[in-house]
Amino acid sequence: MYNILLIEDDDRLATVIKRGLEESGYQLTVAYDGNLGERLAFQEKYDVIITDIILPKINGLDLCKHIKQQKPEVPVLMLTALGTTDDKVEGFDAGADDYLVKPFDFRELEVRVRALAKRQQPVSRSEIGGVLLIADLVMNTHTKNVHRNGKEITLTPKEFKLLEYMMRNRDRVLSRSEISEKVWETTFDTGTNFIDVYINYLRKKIDRDYDIKLIHTKPGMGFIFREEK
């Protein structure tokens, strides 16, 4: 049985979500403000945390940042009425693992919660302290540090995850759908430019000041990570 923490100040919506997930076999704890949600998140072990963004006392973005600082392994799903690309970027930059815009179909919520809960797997010993190296770009997957030509590069959690996936799949074209599935473990609307936004973020940080470029676009196909002038 998966243990879920729901942080939602709308009593009616919280009741609907709690009842629906409990009927599907999940164990639910509900907090109606950010302060209580934060205390519960730190005190108990949860497989998934679901939080609204607009909350009393501590907003969902700050709450997510606090949780990820203390428990980075716990998946966080954000529920919000704010659905623009900028809103989603802000949520993922805060550390969210997934993002669902209100109003939503309960079946979609359940599918996303199930996918996040299944991600809770121990890290294998072979990955601890692992270092990825391509050209002069170095990523330490244990310390979460990234350097290029000896210069430290600061990345958000999602930027790091995207870069790690691309480095592990160097010299292979990665479609937008594959990136959304493997990095965010979800499927974005085909009309969104969300993946391109994050690719541009990475380019500015790891490619802009260097002659050798690492991230390249394959028109109509996706992106490829390789050394190329």
C-alpha positions in Angstrom: 0.0 0.0 0.0 1.4 3.3 -1.1 1.4 6.1 1.5 0.4 9.5 0.0 0.5 13.0 1.6 -2.0 15.4 0.1 -1.6 19.2 0.8 -4.7 21.0 -0.4 -6.7 23.8 1.3 -9.8 23.2 -0.7 -11.7 20.9 1.6 -14.1 19.7 -1.1 -11.3 18.8 -3.6 -9.2 17.2 -0.8 -12.2 15.0 0.2 -12.8 13.9 -3.4 -9.1 13.1 -3.9 -8.8 11.3 -0.6 -11.9 9.2 -1.2 -10.9 8.3 -4.7 -7.3 7.3 -4.0 -8.3 5.3 -0.9 -10.8 3.4 -3.0 -7.9 2.5 -5.2 -5.9 1.1 -2.3 -3.7 4.1 -1.3 -3.3 5.4 2.2 -3.9 9.1 2.4 -3.0 11.8 4.9 -4.4 15.3 4.3 -2.9 18.7 5.4 -4.9 21.9 4.7 -2.0 24.4 4.9 1.7 24.5 4.0 3.0 24.6 7.6 1.3 21.3 8.5 2.2 19.8 5.2 5.8 20.6 5.7 5.8 19.1 9.3 4.2 15.9 8.1 6.5 15.6 5.1 9.5 15.7 7.4 8.1 13.5 10.2 6.6 10.6 8.1 7.7 8.5 5.1 5.6 9.1 2.0 5.8 7.5 -1.4 4.3 10.6 -3.1 3.5 14.1 -2.0 0.7 15.9 -3.8 0.5 19.7 -3.2 -1.4 22.7 -4.4 0.6 25.8 -5.2 -1.6 28.4 -3.6 -1.7 27.4 0.0 -2.1 29.2 3.4 1.1 29.9 5.4 3.6 28.4 3.0 3.0 28.3 -0.7 3.4 25.1 -2.7 6.6 26.3 -4.5 8.5 27.1 -1.3 7.1 24.0 0.3 8.4 21.9 -2.6 11.8 23.5 -2.4 12.0 22.7 1.4 10.9 19.1 0.9 13.4 18.5 -1.9 16.2 19.9 0.2 15.5 17.5 3.0 14.1 14.5 1.1 15.1 14.8 -2.6 14.1 11.2 -3.3 10.4 11.8 -2.5 8.3 12.5 -5.7 6.2 15.7 -5.6 3.1 16.2 -7.8 1.8 19.8 -8.1 -1.9 20.5 -8.5 -2.7 24.0 -9.7 -5.0 26.2 -11.7 -1.9 28.0 -13.1 -1.2 26.2 -16.4 1.0 28.4 -18.6 4.4 27.3 -19.7 6.1 29.8 -17.4 4.0 28.5 -14.4 5.1 24.9 -15.2 8.7 25.9 -15.5 8.5 27.6 -12.1 7.0 24.5 -10.6 9.6 22.2 -12.0 12.4 24.6 -11.1 11.1 24.3 -7.5 11.8 20.6 -7.7 8.4 19.2 -8.7 8.4 15.8 -10.5 5.1 16.3 -12.2 2.5 19.0 -12.7 -1.3 18.6 -13.2 -3.5 21.5 -14.1 -7.0 21.9 -12.5 -9.6 20.9 -13.4 -8.4 17.4 -14.1 -9.8 13.9 -14.7 -9.3 11.8 -11.6 -8.1 8.9 -13.7 -5.2 11.0 -14.9 -4.3 11.9 -11.3 -4.3 8.3 -10.3 -2.1 7.3 -13.3 0.4 10.0 -12.4 0.5 9.1 -8.7 1.0 5.4 -9.6 3.9 6.3 -11.9 5.6 8.5 -9.3 5.1 5.9 -6.5 6.7 3.2 -8.6 9.8 5.3 -9.1 10.7 4.9 -5.4 13.6 2.4 -5.9 16.9 2.2 -4.0 19.9 3.6 -5.9 22.3 0.8 -6.9 25.7 0.9 -5.4 27.3 1.1 -8.9 25.7 4.5 -9.3 26.9 6.0 -6.1 29.7 8.5 -6.8 29.3 7.9 -10.6 30.9 10.4 -12.9 29.8 11.2 -16.5 32.4 12.8 -18.8 31.9 14.1 -22.3 34.5 16.5 -23.8 35.3 18.9 -21.0 31.9 18.5 -19.3 31.9 16.5 -16.1 28.8 15.5 -14.1 29.0 13.8 -10.7 25.7 12.0 -10.2 26.3 11.6 -6.5 27.2 15.1 -5.4 25.1 16.6 -8.2 27.9 18.9 -9.3 28.5 19.8 -12.9 31.6 21.5 -14.3 32.8 22.4 -17.8 36.4 23.2 -18.4 36.8 23.5 -14.6 34.0 26.0 -14.2 31.1 25.0 -12.0 27.6 25.1 -13.6 24.6 25.6 -11.5 21.5 23.7 -12.6 18.0 23.3 -11.3 16.8 19.8 -10.4 15.0 19.3 -13.8 17.9 20.8 -15.8 20.3 18.3 -14.1 18.0 15.4 -14.8 17.6 16.4 -18.4 21.4 16.8 -18.8 22.0 13.5 -17.2 19.6 11.7 -19.5 21.2 13.3 -22.6 24.7 12.5 -21.4 23.8 8.9 -20.8 22.3 8.7 -24.3 25.1 10.6 -26.2 25.2 10.3 -30.0 21.6 9.2 -30.2 18.7 11.4 -31.4 16.2 11.9 -28.6 12.7 12.9 -29.6 10.6 15.4 -27.5 8.2 12.6 -26.6 11.0 10.4 -25.3 12.5 13.2 -23.3 9.1 14.1 -21.7 8.5 10.4 -20.9 12.0 9.5 -19.6 12.9 12.8 -17.8 9.5 14.0 -16.6 7.8 10.6 -16.7 4.7 12.2 -18.3 3.4 13.2 -21.7 3.1 16.9 -22.6 0.6 18.3 -25.0 2.1 18.2 -28.5 1.5 22.0 -28.9 3.7 22.9 -25.9 7.3 24.2 -26.3 8.1 23.0 -22.8 11.0 20.7 -23.8 12.5 23.4 -26.1 12.4 25.9 -23.2 14.5 23.5 -21.0 16.9 22.7 -23.9 17.5 26.4 -24.4 18.2 26.8 -20.6 20.9 24.0 -20.9 22.4 25.5 -24.0 22.9 28.9 -22.3 24.6 27.2 -19.4 26.8 24.6 -21.0 27.3 25.6 -24.6 27.1 29.4 -25.0 30.6 30.3 -23.9 32.4 27.4 -25.7 33.5 26.7 -29.2 32.7 23.0 -29.0 28.9 22.6 -28.8 27.3 19.6 -27.1 23.5 20.0 -27.6 22.3 19.9 -31.2 18.9 20.1 -32.9 17.8 17.5 -35.5 14.9 19.4 -37.3 11.7 17.3 -37.2 13.3 14.6 -35.0 14.6 16.0 -31.7 18.0 16.6 -30.1 21.3 14.9 -30.0 24.2 15.2 -27.4 27.6 15.0 -29.0 30.8 17.0 -29.5 30.6 19.2 -32.6 31.8 22.7 -33.6 
